[in-house]
Amino acid sequence: MSEIILASGSPRRRELLKFITEDFEVCPVDADETIPEHIDTAHATIFLAIMKASACAEKNPDKIVIGCDTTVILDGEIMGKPKNREHAFQMLRKLSGRKHFVSTGVSLQYGTNLVHNLTCVTQVEFYELSDEEINAYLDTGEPFDKAGAYGIQGKGSLLVKGIEGDYFNVVGLPVATLSRELKNFQLKIRNRNHL
């Protein structure tokens, strides 16, 4: 039995977590991802990450649970997953030639009283995109299950002029940061359990 649970069904996060450890279980959480009005844009990702981790940690009090959420933010507006092709087109049109932020919130939880939260933000700049380029990308089918309607690890990479920050954060998990934070979290648990 593994001591770590990834509270996410994302195949991309699963692959990225394997860089840190092969020894984990996957427990997707079916959570309502509606963000309450009192939560501002900057705290939305960590709010959702905590919610997902908490739902899983309650059922697994003796495991380390990793909850995650990634959002694309342009001009203070959260761009979630597109509802349909037209919505995806509008999103990519807005991102064209602009810089935006990708924020990933990660919540590490052990039981109900040991919690460590972190947020990682990366700036992404898109090339100016023609309607033809956008439609060609939409034709790949790649954008429809992704925040901001693109995947930087796939054909969406052809839209990206540059990034400032952690590339893997844009894919969905800030691997290097999480690796260090997870080691510290495991140390805290060991120290507490030896008291």
Number of C-alpha atoms within 10 A of each C-alpha: 7 10 14 22 23 24 26 22 13 13 11 14 20 19 12 17 20 12 11 14 10 12 12 18 15 16 16 16 17 11 10 9 14 8 14 9 7 7 11 13 15 17 13 22 29 24 21 23 26 22 20 27 28 25 16 24 23 15 10 18 15 14 19 26 30 29 29 29 23 27 26 26 21 17 8 12 13 19 17 17 19 20 11 12 16 11 14 25 19 14 21 23 16 14 22 19 16 14 18 22 21 26 28 26 27 28 26 28 28 24 18 12 8 13 16 16 17 17 21 20 20 19 18 21 18 20 15 15 16 11 12 9 14 19 16 11 20 20 11 11 11 15 24 19 15 20 22 25 27 27 20 17 13 11 14 18 13 14 22 18 14 13 16 11 16 18 18 18 23 26 21 27 26 26 20 13 14 20 15 11 16 17 11 13 19 15 12 13 14 11 10 10 8 7 5
